[in-house]
């Protein structure tokens, strides 16, 4: 006999169970206090755990008079696992949890880190909880902020080196950035980060970033525009390559109406 289907509540049902209005639930979502799932049609779906969380939020607000920031910290202190519950079956060991642990190790609040990075507190809170919802540039900036790299946090260096990686057997970076899939072509502790990028239509770095090293980009399919230092534009198509110093601020976006596939190599592995 299979496991029973999990119960999901609509926003009005979850609000009634929590003793608040539906508009309050939507407000709490924008504040990063709770992140409901979504149905195939895009409607909010609250799990039983979400409802229990809503009740705790309501209690902290009415009985303790805490503001949203204080409520988030209280929930984390009360049950660290709650903040790291991820949607879509993601392991609680996701990259968002690692960023959250780094923040706690430095004794910083969500507001402090979000302000330093230049993103909203709700975006950062959602990312730490679900490992999703930040752009590629923000992912880089957060890694740089904590003095680490995306490759390390994705677990790429924790695996045994494979001299041979067959087609389709690539390990994947956590899919944190919308429309960006990163496949690891050579894992382990290497002198080069070797990746295969698959960019959905419209996928973008969302601004420029920089780091130490040098990098090489080769287009397998589609088109990508890479901008160096804000003024040097390169429109690359199938078969084109570009080599540049990673210290130059670089931004990119898929300029093709379909998928764009790239080979992207960084050396040393500083991204």
C-alpha positions in Angstrom: 0.0 0.0 0.0 1.4 3.4 -1.0 1.9 6.3 1.3 -1.1 8.6 1.6 -1.0 11.8 -0.4 0.1 14.8 1.7 -2.7 17.2 2.7 -2.5 20.7 1.2 -4.6 23.7 2.2 -5.6 26.7 0.1 -4.7 30.1 1.4 -8.2 30.7 2.9 -8.2 27.4 4.6 -4.7 27.9 6.0 -5.6 31.4 7.2 -8.6 30.1 9.0 -6.6 27.4 10.7 -4.0 29.9 11.8 -6.6 32.4 13.0 -5.5 35.2 10.6 -6.7 36.7 7.4 -5.6 35.5 3.9 -4.0 38.9 3.3 -1.9 38.4 6.4 -0.6 35.1 5.0 0.4 36.9 1.8 2.1 39.6 3.8 4.0 37.0 5.8 5.1 35.4 2.5 6.6 38.7 1.3 8.4 39.0 4.6 10.0 35.6 4.2 8.2 34.0 7.2 6.6 31.2 5.3 7.0 30.0 1.7 4.0 27.8 0.6 4.3 25.4 -2.3 2.5 26.0 -5.6 0.0 23.8 -7.5 0.5 23.1 -11.2 -1.8 26.1 -11.9 0.3 28.4 -9.6 -2.0 28.5 -6.6 -0.6 28.6 -3.1 -0.6 25.3 -1.3 0.1 25.1 2.5 1.2 21.8 4.0 0.4 20.7 7.6 3.9 21.8 8.6 3.3 25.2 7.0 0.0 25.6 9.0 1.9 24.7 12.2 4.5 27.3 11.4 1.7 29.9 10.7 0.3 29.2 14.1 3.7 29.8 15.7 4.1 33.0 13.7 0.7 34.2 14.9 1.6 33.4 18.5 4.9 35.3 18.4 3.2 38.2 16.8 0.2 38.5 19.2 1.5 37.1 22.4 5.1 38.3 22.2 4.7 41.4 20.0 7.7 40.4 17.8 8.4 42.0 14.5 9.0 39.8 11.4 12.8 39.8 11.8 12.5 38.8 15.5 10.0 36.1 14.6 12.3 34.6 12.0 15.1 34.5 14.5 12.8 33.0 17.2 11.7 30.3 14.8 15.2 29.4 13.9 16.3 29.2 17.6 13.2 27.2 18.4 13.7 24.5 15.8 16.6 24.9 13.3 15.1 22.2 11.2 12.1 24.3 10.5 14.0 26.9 8.6 15.7 24.3 6.4 12.7 22.3 5.4 12.8 22.5 1.6 10.1 22.1 -1.0 9.9 19.6 -3.8 11.7 16.9 -1.7 15.0 18.7 -1.6 17.4 17.4 1.1 17.8 19.6 4.2 21.5 19.4 3.4 20.8 21.8 0.5 23.0 24.7 -0.4 20.6 27.1 1.2 21.2 25.5 4.6 25.0 25.9 4.1 24.6 29.6 3.5 22.4 29.8 6.6 25.1 28.1 8.6 27.7 30.5 7.3 25.5 33.4 8.3 25.0 32.1 11.8 28.7 31.4 12.2 29.4 35.1 11.6 26.6 36.1 13.9 24.7 38.1 11.3 21.0 38.5 10.8 19.1 38.1 7.6 18.6 41.8 7.4 22.4 42.5 7.7 23.4 40.1 5.0 20.5 41.0 2.6 21.4 44.7 3.0 25.1 44.1 2.4 24.3 42.0 -0.8 21.6 44.3 -2.0 18.7 41.9 -2.0 15.4 41.8 -0.1 15.3 40.0 3.3 12.4 37.8 2.0 14.5 36.6 -1.0 17.4 35.7 1.3 15.1 33.9 3.8 13.4 32.0 1.0 16.8 30.9 -0.4 18.1 29.7 2.9 14.9 27.7 3.4 14.4 26.3 -0.1 17.8 26.6 -1.8 15.9 28.4 -4.6 15.0 31.8 -5.9 18.3 33.7 -6.2 20.0 34.7 -9.5 23.4 33.5 -10.6 25.0 36.8 -9.7 23.5 36.8 -6.2 24.7 33.2 -5.7 28.2 34.4 -6.6 28.0 37.5 -4.4 26.8 35.5 -1.4 29.6 33.0 -1.8 32.2 35.8 -2.1 30.6 37.5 0.9 31.4 34.5 3.1 34.9 33.9 1.5 34.0 30.7 -0.3 33.0 29.6 -3.8 29.9 28.2 -5.4 31.7 25.1 -6.4 32.7 24.3 -2.8 29.2 24.9 -1.5 27.6 22.8 -4.2 29.7 19.8 -3.0 31.7 19.6 -6.2 35.0 19.2 -4.4 33.6 16.7 -1.9 33.3 13.9 -4.5 36.1 11.6 -5.7 37.8 12.7 -8.8 36.5 10.9 -11.9 38.9 10.7 -14.8 36.1 9.7 -17.1 32.6 11.2 -17.0 30.2 9.6 -19.6 27.6 11.7 -21.4 24.5 12.2 -19.2 26.3 11.1 -16.1 27.1 14.6 -15.0 26.5 15.7 -11.4 24.4 18.9 -11.1 24.8 22.0 -9.1 21.8 22.8 -7.0 19.2 24.6 -9.2 19.1 27.9 -7.3 18.9 30.2 -10.3 15.8 30.2 -12.6 16.6 28.7 -16.0 20.2 27.9 -15.3 21.3 24.3 -15.2 25.0 23.6 -14.4 26.4 20.1 -15.1 29.8 19.1 -13.6 32.1 17.7 -16.3 35.0 17.0 -14.0 34.4 16.7 -10.3 36.7 16.6 -7.3 39.6 18.9 -6.3 41.0 20.0 -9.7 42.9 23.0 -11.0 39.9 23.8 -13.3 36.2 24.0 -12.9 34.7 22.4 -16.0 31.0 22.8 -16.5 28.3 22.4 -19.1 25.7 25.3 -18.8 22.2 24.8 -20.1 20.4 28.2 -20.3 16.7 28.4 -20.7 15.3 31.2 -23.0 15.8 34.5 -21.2 18.2 33.1 -18.6 20.6 35.7 -17.3 23.3 36.3 -14.7 21.3 39.3 -13.5 24.2 41.6 -13.5 28.0 41.4 -13.5 30.4 39.7 -11.1 34.1 39.1 -10.9 36.6 36.8 -9.2 40.2 35.7 -9.5 41.4 33.5 -12.3 40.8 33.1 -16.0 37.9 31.5 -17.9 37.0 30.0 -21.2 33.5 29.8 -22.8 32.6 27.7 -25.9 29.1 27.7 -27.4 27.7 24.3 -28.4 24.2 25.5 -29.3 22.1 28.6 -29.2 23.5 32.1 -28.6 24.8 33.9 -25.6 25.8 37.6 -25.1 28.7 38.2 -22.7 29.5 41.7 -21.5 32.9 42.5 -20.1 33.5 45.6 -17.9 30.1 47.0 -18.8 31.1 48.1 -22.3 32.7 45.2 -24.3 29.9 43.1 -25.9 30.4 39.7 -27.4 27.6 37.9 -29.2 28.6 34.3 -29.4 27.0 31.6 -31.5 27.6 27.8 -32.1 31.3 27.1 -32.4 32.4 30.5 -31.0 34.7 30.8 -28.0 35.8 33.5 -25.6 38.7 33.6 -23.2 39.0 36.4 -20.6 40.4 37.2 -17.2 37.9 36.5 -14.4 38.8 39.7 -12.7 37.0 41.6 -15.4 33.4 42.2 -14.4 31.3 39.9 -16.6 27.6 39.4 -17.2 25.7 37.2 -19.6 22.3 36.2 -20.9 20.8 33.7 -23.3 20.0 35.8 -26.4 18.5 32.8 -28.2 14.8 32.0 -28.4 15.6 28.4 -27.3 18.1 26.7 -25.0 21.7 27.8 -25.2 24.4 25.2 -24.2 27.9 26.2 -23.2 31.1 24.6 -22.1 32.5 26.9 -19.3 35.9 26.5 -17.7 37.3 28.5 -14.8 40.9 28.2 -13.6 41.8 28.1 -10.8 38.4 27.0 -9.4 37.4 30.4 -7.9 33.8 30.6 -8.8 
